[in-house]
């Protein structure tokens, strides 16, 4: 593959782990697809697609083509003044994130209430990060005050409009909220997420315990970002570390809009495709048809990182001795103006029918591990929902199963969170008792982080 000195896509690789053997008449093929990108911006890969002509942008400095554009959305509703340290700490954490911006990155700050207001730079445009614009942005933050309601859909739509003014391939939002989306209908937020999906990615954070977990995680899921909780709004260090960590992650991204393309032969079909590391995210319903028997699944932006995906394909039944290509998995990068996408890497999923019972019944260790991790996330969600509904028996059963799965897979972080909600009697059997009193922050932390996984130990 040719090398390029700069402005190149990272090297991508695809590794398939599976047990390809099926019993006679078997139809379901499972595989873990590991995608890894390395060396972005330095060597390897393909030239980045040409970007569309830039719109004029206020405060744009000598670098007319930023690699990344970021909009920070800060909740400034009335609840952010209870206590007053909450809004002060949000301002300081946002200032620290702005200090993390590299020179040349396009950025803006939005204050969110029942409407969305451009705090910096204003005029419907993005500024270009340099010492002067960072200083002016931090000065503008000092004027933020709390008051008004919460309508997160309006914040996202404004972020979308601002990001659309930049030609940067990496377009990202960071959203901080401490409350529920009470000043718009759920359908309005859903419509905003649908409108923004595929246009930019977004990390969402909940501060305190008065926000709705499913809203915040739903925002991150729809926009292919991360969700987390800062349970103690007075913990400035934790909030600042989280904000700067998110910004540093954005600064490490090199290429956006990478698709995972799955081709299947005649008679075969995709049952599901899920990201399973670093977190569980079901991508099945996000398939976009990409020609005969192929579909693209969005993966968002990439830097130097590795992710795992669980692919399940249903193939036609066959006799012993037959074999077939069950699926071809490719990483594709769209080209502008309707050109053919660039293929960055690919891997093959096979099916072989055998009468060897030992071969056909053995589960691949990675498939087994991530099947358990996906079940763990589901068990936690179902258990917490049952607990809230007063279903003690159901909650005990599901959270007990979660304890068992967390231990078996070595997911120590999740096991610790579960131990704050249940008393563990026997890990091996998943025997637990619900705690009579549980801090709301502990409940919300467990729910928010339930989809985080650990990678299989090789």
C-alpha positions as CSV (number, residue, x, y, z in Angstrom):
1,X,0.0,0.0,0.0
2,X,1.3,3.5,-0.9
3,X,2.6,5.8,1.9
4,X,1.7,9.4,2.2
5,X,3.5,12.0,4.3
6,X,0.4,13.6,5.7
7,X,-3.4,13.9,5.5
8,X,-3.8,10.1,5.2
9,X,-6.2,7.6,6.6
10,X,-4.9,5.4,9.4
11,X,-4.0,1.9,8.5
12,X,-7.0,-0.3,9.2
13,X,-7.0,-4.1,9.7
14,X,-9.8,-6.6,10.1
15,X,-9.3,-9.8,12.1
16,X,-12.1,-12.5,12.2
17,X,-12.4,-14.9,15.1
18,X,-14.9,-17.7,14.7
19,X,-15.6,-21.4,14.8
20,X,-16.6,-21.9,11.1
21,X,-17.8,-25.5,11.7
22,X,-21.6,-26.2,11.6
23,X,-23.4,-29.5,12.1
24,X,-25.4,-30.9,9.1
25,X,-28.3,-28.5,8.5
26,X,-26.8,-25.8,10.8
27,X,-27.6,-22.3,9.7
28,X,-26.2,-19.7,12.2
29,X,-22.7,-18.5,11.9
30,X,-21.2,-16.2,14.6
31,X,-17.9,-14.3,14.4
32,X,-16.1,-11.5,16.3
33,X,-14.7,-9.0,13.9
34,X,-11.8,-6.9,15.4
35,X,-11.2,-3.6,13.6
36,X,-7.9,-1.8,14.4
37,X,-6.6,1.5,13.2
38,X,-3.1,2.7,13.7
39,X,-0.8,5.4,12.4
40,X,-3.3,8.0,11.4
41,X,-1.9,11.2,9.8
42,X,1.6,9.8,9.4
43,X,1.9,6.8,7.1
44,X,-0.1,4.2,5.3
45,X,-3.6,4.2,4.0
46,X,-5.3,6.3,1.4
47,X,-5.4,10.0,0.8
48,X,-8.3,11.6,2.5
49,X,-11.3,12.5,0.3
50,X,-11.4,16.1,-0.9
51,X,-13.6,18.2,1.3
52,X,-16.3,20.5,0.0
53,X,-15.5,24.2,-0.5
54,X,-15.4,25.9,3.0
55,X,-18.0,28.4,4.1
56,X,-16.6,31.7,5.3
57,X,-16.0,31.3,9.0
58,X,-15.4,34.1,11.6
59,X,-12.1,34.0,13.4
60,X,-10.6,31.5,11.0
61,X,-6.8,31.9,11.3
62,X,-4.1,30.8,8.9
63,X,-5.2,27.2,8.8
64,X,-8.2,27.3,6.5
65,X,-8.9,23.5,6.6
66,X,-9.3,22.3,10.2
67,X,-9.2,18.5,10.7
68,X,-11.7,18.7,13.5
69,X,-14.7,20.9,14.6
70,X,-16.1,20.7,18.1
71,X,-19.2,22.3,19.7
72,X,-19.5,22.2,23.5
73,X,-23.1,22.4,24.8
74,X,-23.3,23.5,28.4
75,X,-26.6,23.2,30.3
76,X,-27.4,26.6,31.8
77,X,-31.0,25.8,33.0
78,X,-32.1,27.0,36.4
79,X,-31.2,23.8,38.1
80,X,-27.5,24.4,37.3
81,X,-27.7,27.0,40.1
82,X,-28.7,24.4,42.7
83,X,-26.1,24.7,44.3
84,X,-24.4,27.6,42.6
85,X,-21.1,25.7,42.5
86,X,-22.6,23.5,39.8
87,X,-22.6,26.2,37.1
88,X,-19.2,27.5,38.3
89,X,-17.7,24.1,38.0
90,X,-19.2,23.5,34.6
91,X,-17.6,26.8,33.4
92,X,-14.2,25.8,34.8
93,X,-14.4,22.3,33.3
94,X,-15.4,23.7,29.9
95,X,-12.5,26.2,30.1
96,X,-10.1,23.3,30.8
97,X,-11.5,21.5,27.7
98,X,-11.0,24.6,25.6
99,X,-7.4,24.7,26.7
100,X,-7.1,21.1,25.4
101,X,-8.0,22.2,21.8
102,X,-5.2,22.1,19.4
103,X,-4.4,25.1,17.3
104,X,-6.4,25.1,14.1
105,X,-9.4,23.2,15.4
106,X,-12.8,24.9,14.7
107,X,-14.9,25.3,17.8
108,X,-17.9,27.0,19.5
109,X,-19.6,27.1,22.8
110,X,-23.4,26.9,23.2
111,X,-25.5,27.7,26.3
112,X,-28.5,25.4,26.6
113,X,-31.7,26.2,28.3
114,X,-35.3,26.0,26.8
115,X,-33.5,27.5,23.8
116,X,-29.9,27.4,22.5
117,X,-27.6,30.4,22.5
118,X,-24.2,30.9,20.9
119,X,-21.9,31.9,23.7
120,X,-18.8,32.0,21.5
121,X,-17.9,33.1,18.9
122,X,-21.4,34.1,17.8
123,X,-22.7,35.0,14.3
124,X,-23.5,31.4,13.4
125,X,-19.9,30.4,12.8
126,X,-17.0,28.6,14.4
127,X,-13.8,30.1,15.7
128,X,-10.4,28.6,15.0
129,X,-8.5,27.6,18.1
130,X,-5.3,29.6,18.9
131,X,-4.2,31.4,22.1
132,X,-6.3,34.5,21.4
133,X,-9.6,32.7,20.6
134,X,-9.2,30.3,23.5
135,X,-8.7,33.2,25.8
136,X,-11.8,35.0,24.4
137,X,-13.9,31.8,24.7
138,X,-12.9,31.4,28.4
139,X,-13.8,35.0,29.0
140,X,-17.2,34.4,27.5
141,X,-17.7,31.4,29.7
142,X,-17.3,33.6,32.8
143,X,-20.5,35.3,31.8
144,X,-22.6,32.1,31.8
145,X,-25.4,32.1,34.4
146,X,-28.2,29.6,35.2
147,X,-31.8,30.2,34.4
148,X,-34.6,28.8,32.2
149,X,-35.7,25.3,31.2
150,X,-34.2,22.3,29.3
151,X,-34.8,21.5,25.6
152,X,-31.9,19.4,24.5
153,X,-33.1,19.0,20.9
154,X,-32.7,22.7,20.3
155,X,-29.1,22.5,21.5
156,X,-28.3,19.6,19.2
157,X,-29.9,21.4,16.2
158,X,-27.8,24.5,16.8
159,X,-24.6,22.4,17.1
160,X,-25.5,20.8,13.8
161,X,-25.9,24.2,12.1
162,X,-22.6,25.4,13.5
163,X,-20.7,22.3,12.6
164,X,-22.1,22.5,9.1
165,X,-20.2,25.7,8.5
166,X,-16.8,23.9,8.7
167,X,-15.3,21.6,6.2
168,X,-13.6,19.6,8.9
169,X,-14.0,15.8,8.5
170,X,-14.1,15.2,12.2
171,X,-17.3,16.9,13.6
172,X,-18.1,16.3,17.2
173,X,-20.3,17.6,20.0
174,X,-19.8,17.5,23.8
175,X,-23.1,17.8,25.8
176,X,-23.4,18.4,29.6
177,X,-26.7,18.3,31.3
178,X,-28.0,18.1,34.9
179,X,-31.7,17.7,34.2
180,X,-34.4,16.0,32.2
181,X,-35.5,17.2,28.8
182,X,-38.7,18.8,30.2
183,X,-39.4,21.7,27.8
184,X,-39.9,19.8,24.6
185,X,-41.8,16.7,23.6
186,X,-39.9,13.4,23.4
187,X,-40.7,13.3,19.7
188,X,-38.9,16.6,19.3
189,X,-35.7,15.3,20.8
190,X,-36.1,12.1,18.7
191,X,-36.5,14.2,15.6
192,X,-33.4,16.2,16.4
193,X,-31.4,13.1,17.0
194,X,-32.6,11.6,13.7
195,X,-31.6,14.9,11.9
196,X,-28.1,14.9,13.5
197,X,-27.3,11.3,13.1
198,X,-24.5,10.8,10.6
199,X,-23.7,14.5,10.6
200,X,-21.7,14.6,13.8
201,X,-20.8,12.4,16.8
202,X,-21.6,13.5,20.3
203,X,-20.5,12.5,23.9
204,X,-23.1,13.2,26.6
205,X,-22.6,13.6,30.3
206,X,-25.0,13.8,33.2
207,X,-24.1,15.8,36.2
208,X,-25.7,15.0,39.6
209,X,-28.7,12.7,39.8
210,X,-31.6,14.7,38.5
211,X,-31.2,13.8,34.8
212,X,-32.7,10.8,33.0
213,X,-30.3,7.9,32.2
214,X,-32.1,6.7,29.1
215,X,-32.2,10.2,27.7
216,X,-28.4,10.8,28.0
217,X,-27.4,7.3,26.9
218,X,-29.9,7.6,24.1
219,X,-28.3,10.7,22.8
220,X,-24.8,9.2,22.9
221,X,-26.1,6.0,21.2
222,X,-27.9,7.8,18.4
223,X,-24.8,10.0,17.7
224,X,-22.2,7.2,18.2
225,X,-20.6,8.8,21.2
226,X,-20.0,7.9,24.8
227,X,-22.2,8.5,27.9
228,X,-21.2,8.8,31.5
229,X,-22.1,10.3,34.8
230,X,-20.3,12.8,37.1
231,X,-22.4,11.9,40.2
232,X,-21.0,14.6,42.5
233,X,-21.4,18.1,40.9
234,X,-19.1,19.5,43.5
235,X,-16.3,17.3,42.4
236,X,-14.5,19.8,40.1
237,X,-11.5,17.5,39.6
238,X,-13.7,14.7,38.3
239,X,-15.7,16.9,36.0
240,X,-12.6,18.6,34.6
241,X,-10.8,15.3,34.1
242,X,-13.8,14.0,32.2
243,X,-14.2,17.0,30.0
244,X,-10.5,17.2,29.1
245,X,-10.5,13.4,28.5
246,X,-13.3,13.7,26.0
247,X,-11.6,16.6,24.2
248,X,-8.3,14.7,24.1
249,X,-10.1,11.8,22.6
250,X,-11.6,14.0,19.9
251,X,-8.2,15.5,19.2
252,X,-6.9,11.9,18.5
253,X,-9.5,11.2,15.8
254,X,-8.1,11.1,12.3
255,X,-10.9,9.9,10.0
256,X,-14.7,10.1,10.2
257,X,-17.7,8.4,8.6
258,X,-16.1,4.9,8.4
259,X,-18.6,2.3,7.5
260,X,-18.5,-1.4,8.3
261,X,-19.8,-3.1,5.1
262,X,-21.2,-6.6,5.3
263,X,-21.8,-8.5,2.1
264,X,-23.6,-11.9,2.2
265,X,-24.1,-14.4,-0.7
266,X,-27.5,-15.4,-2.1
267,X,-29.6,-17.1,0.5
268,X,-27.7,-15.7,3.5
269,X,-28.7,-12.7,5.7
270,X,-27.4,-10.7,8.6
271,X,-29.2,-11.6,11.8
272,X,-27.5,-8.9,13.8
273,X,-24.3,-6.7,14.0
274,X,-23.3,-5.4,17.4
275,X,-20.3,-3.4,18.6
276,X,-19.2,-5.4,21.7
277,X,-16.1,-3.5,22.7
278,X,-15.4,-1.1,24.2
279,X,-19.1,-1.0,24.8
280,X,-22.2,-2.8,23.6
281,X,-24.0,-1.0,20.8
282,X,-26.5,-2.7,18.6
283,X,-26.0,-1.5,15.0
284,X,-28.4,-3.9,13.3
285,X,-31.2,-1.3,12.7
286,X,-28.8,1.3,11.3
287,X,-28.0,-0.7,8.1
288,X,-27.9,1.4,4.9
289,X,-28.2,-0.7,1.7
290,X,-25.0,-0.6,-0.3
291,X,-25.7,-2.5,-3.5
292,X,-26.6,-6.1,-4.1
293,X,-26.6,-8.1,-0.9
294,X,-24.4,-5.5,1.0
295,X,-25.2,-3.1,3.7
296,X,-23.2,-0.4,5.5
297,X,-23.2,0.1,9.3
298,X,-21.9,3.4,10.8
299,X,-18.9,3.3,13.1
300,X,-18.2,7.0,13.5
301,X,-14.8,8.5,13.9
302,X,-11.5,6.7,14.4
303,X,-8.1,7.5,15.8
304,X,-5.5,4.9,17.0
305,X,-7.8,2.3,18.5
306,X,-9.4,-1.1,18.3
307,X,-13.0,-2.2,18.5
308,X,-14.8,-5.5,18.4
309,X,-18.0,-6.4,16.6
310,X,-20.2,-9.5,16.9
311,X,-21.7,-10.5,13.5
312,X,-24.3,-13.2,13.2
313,X,-25.3,-14.5,9.8
314,X,-28.0,-17.0,8.8
315,X,-26.9,-19.2,5.8
316,X,-28.8,-21.8,3.8
317,X,-28.6,-25.3,5.3
318,X,-26.1,-27.6,3.7
319,X,-24.8,-31.2,3.9
320,X,-21.6,-32.4,5.5
321,X,-18.5,-31.6,3.5
322,X,-19.9,-28.4,1.9
323,X,-18.4,-25.0,2.7
324,X,-19.2,-21.4,1.7
325,X,-18.2,-17.8,2.2
326,X,-20.9,-16.7,4.8
327,X,-20.0,-13.0,4.7
328,X,-17.3,-10.5,3.6
329,X,-16.7,-7.7,6.1
330,X,-15.0,-4.5,4.8
331,X,-14.1,-1.1,6.2
332,X,-15.2,1.6,3.7
333,X,-14.6,5.3,3.5
334,X,-17.1,7.4,1.5
335,X,-15.8,9.5,-1.4
336,X,-17.3,12.9,-2.1
337,X,-19.6,13.7,-5.1
338,X,-20.9,10.1,-5.3
339,X,-17.6,8.4,-6.0
340,X,-17.0,4.8,-5.1
341,X,-16.0,4.4,-1.5
342,X,-12.4,3.4,-0.6
343,X,-12.0,-0.1,0.9
344,X,-9.6,0.2,3.8
345,X,-9.5,-3.5,4.9
346,X,-11.6,-6.6,4.8
347,X,-12.0,-10.0,6.4
348,X,-13.9,-13.2,5.6
349,X,-16.5,-15.2,7.6
350,X,-16.7,-18.9,6.5
351,X,-19.1,-21.8,7.1
352,X,-18.1,-25.4,6.9
353,X,-20.5,-28.3,7.5
354,X,-19.1,-31.3,9.4
355,X,-20.2,-34.5,11.2
356,X,-17.5,-34.0,13.8
357,X,-19.6,-33.1,16.9
358,X,-16.7,-31.8,18.9
359,X,-15.8,-29.3,16.1
360,X,-19.4,-28.2,15.4
361,X,-20.3,-27.7,19.1
362,X,-17.2,-25.8,20.2
363,X,-17.9,-22.1,20.8
364,X,-15.1,-19.7,19.8
365,X,-13.8,-18.1,23.0
366,X,-14.2,-14.6,21.8
367,X,-17.8,-15.3,20.6
368,X,-18.6,-16.8,24.0
369,X,-17.0,-13.9,25.9
370,X,-18.9,-11.2,24.1
371,X,-22.1,-13.1,24.1
372,X,-21.8,-13.0,27.8
373,X,-20.9,-9.3,27.9
374,X,-24.0,-8.5,25.8
375,X,-26.2,-10.6,28.1
376,X,-24.6,-8.8,31.1
377,X,-25.6,-5.4,29.8
378,X,-29.1,-6.6,29.1
379,X,-29.4,-8.3,32.5
380,X,-28.4,-5.1,34.3
381,X,-30.9,-3.0,32.3
382,X,-33.8,-5.5,32.9
383,X,-32.9,-5.8,36.6
384,X,-32.8,-2.1,37.2
385,X,-36.1,-1.6,35.4
386,X,-37.7,-4.4,37.5
387,X,-36.3,-2.8,40.7
388,X,-37.8,0.5,39.8
389,X,-41.2,-1.2,39.1
390,X,-41.2,-2.9,42.5
391,X,-40.6,-6.4,41.0
392,X,-38.3,-7.7,43.7
393,X,-38.3,-11.3,42.4
394,X,-37.5,-10.2,38.8
395,X,-34.9,-7.7,39.8
396,X,-33.2,-10.2,42.1
397,X,-33.0,-12.8,39.3
398,X,-31.7,-10.5,36.6
399,X,-29.2,-8.7,38.8
400,X,-28.0,-12.1,40.2
401,X,-27.4,-13.3,36.7
402,X,-25.5,-10.0,36.0
403,X,-23.3,-10.7,39.1
404,X,-22.6,-14.2,37.8
405,X,-21.7,-12.9,34.2
406,X,-19.5,-10.1,35.5
407,X,-17.5,-12.5,37.6
408,X,-17.2,-15.1,34.8
409,X,-16.0,-12.6,32.3
410,X,-13.6,-10.7,34.6
411,X,-15.5,-7.5,34.4
412,X,-14.3,-6.2,37.7
413,X,-15.6,-2.6,37.3
414,X,-19.2,-3.7,36.6
415,X,-19.0,-6.2,39.5
416,X,-18.0,-3.4,41.9
417,X,-21.0,-1.3,40.7
418,X,-23.4,-4.2,41.1
419,X,-22.1,-4.7,44.7
420,X,-23.5,-1.3,45.5
421,X,-27.0,-2.3,44.5
422,X,-27.1,-6.0,45.7
423,X,-25.6,-8.0,48.5
424,X,-23.8,-10.9,46.9
425,X,-24.5,-14.3,48.6
426,X,-22.9,-16.6,46.1
427,X,-21.1,-15.3,43.0
428,X,-20.9,-18.7,41.2
429,X,-24.7,-19.2,41.3
430,X,-25.6,-15.6,41.0
431,X,-27.4,-15.6,44.4
432,X,-28.0,-12.1,45.6
433,X,-30.3,-10.0,47.8
434,X,-31.4,-6.5,46.8
435,X,-30.0,-3.8,49.2
436,X,-32.8,-2.1,51.1
437,X,-31.2,1.3,50.6
438,X,-29.2,2.3,47.5
439,X,-27.8,5.8,46.8
440,X,-29.4,7.2,43.7
441,X,-26.0,8.0,42.3
442,X,-25.0,4.4,42.6
443,X,-28.1,3.3,40.7
444,X,-27.5,5.8,37.9
445,X,-23.8,4.9,37.6
446,X,-24.6,1.2,37.2
447,X,-27.3,2.0,34.6
448,X,-25.1,4.4,32.7
449,X,-22.1,2.2,32.6
450,X,-23.9,-1.1,32.1
451,X,-22.9,-1.4,28.4
452,X,-19.1,-1.0,29.1
453,X,-17.3,-4.2,28.4
454,X,-13.9,-5.8,29.0
455,X,-12.0,-7.4,26.1
456,X,-11.5,-11.2,26.0
457,X,-8.3,-12.4,27.6
458,X,-6.2,-14.1,24.9
